[in-house]
Amino acid sequence: MNEAATGDAVRHLDDTRAPESLRLRHVPLVFTSPRSLFARAEDTGAYGWAMALLLLLVTLIGYAQVQTGLLDRDVDKRTEQRQAELEKSQGNLVDRTRLTTNLEELRKAAEFEKLIMRIWVIGVAPGYFLAAFLLIAAVLYAIVALTGRKPEWHTLMSICVYAGFVELVGYGVSLAMMFHYRTMDVDTSLAALGAPGQPTVWAAVDPFRLWFWVLVAIGLIVTRQLSRRVAIASCVVMALVTFGARAGMQFAQTGMG
């Protein structure tokens, strides 16, 4: 009888034991059970390996983009269009030597553009991810402090890093689309809802980024860094700010073009 009671007590302790701390093997939970994932978050640097894996995969996806040759192909295509426009507009206005020089400058600019794009997709993109995590965590830290609660930096970073894996999936989907359509001019946004060839605010709305902010809100609520209402409101405002910035950049680039 005593042994049975002891066994029941041990099983009860196992059932009520606190969830295991975050580990790299818990990454899949961000897709299947985010609440269970964030319940493991503690104010420690347990997200380090997850962040290293995330940045490595982003780098590998960028390297794959370069290796496809599609990056160079798109630059060459734009360069050919610029050269054709230049020959059409200046062919009868300047001497052939000057025209040849201008065409050569376009080719040099194209090579420089290829270099910059390679640096961006392989080197800058991972840094962009890291900077985004740090900025978001810093803003959330300030919001938590303003609400009178105790902000936990490592907890907030864990939320951002593990939620960031959904954006990694978005990168993977974009890469698959590049292979399928044989062009770099693809994205996972809702730009198709806008007028063809025209800038649209829909281009700033990406389902994977929406998913990211939903996960961040869940993480803030589960870890009790913010109340449900404040967490949702904060994530909505931050998401709108990022979407607005992306839309503004698109309209600015179109205007420059």
Secondary structure, 3 states (H helix, E strand, C coil): CHHHHHHHHHHHHHHHCCCCCCCHHHCCHHHHCHHHHHCCCCCCCCCHHHHHHHHHHHHHHHHHHHHCCHHHHHHHHHHHHHHHHHHHHHCCCCCHHHHHHHHHHHHHHHHHHHHHHHHHHHHHHHHHHHHHHHHHHHHHHHHHHHCCCCCCHHHHHHHHHHHCHHHHHHHHHHHHHHHHHCCCCCCCCCHHHCCCCCCCHHHHCCHHHHHHHHHHHHHHHHCCCCCHHHHHHHHHHHHHHHHHHHHHHHHHHHHHC
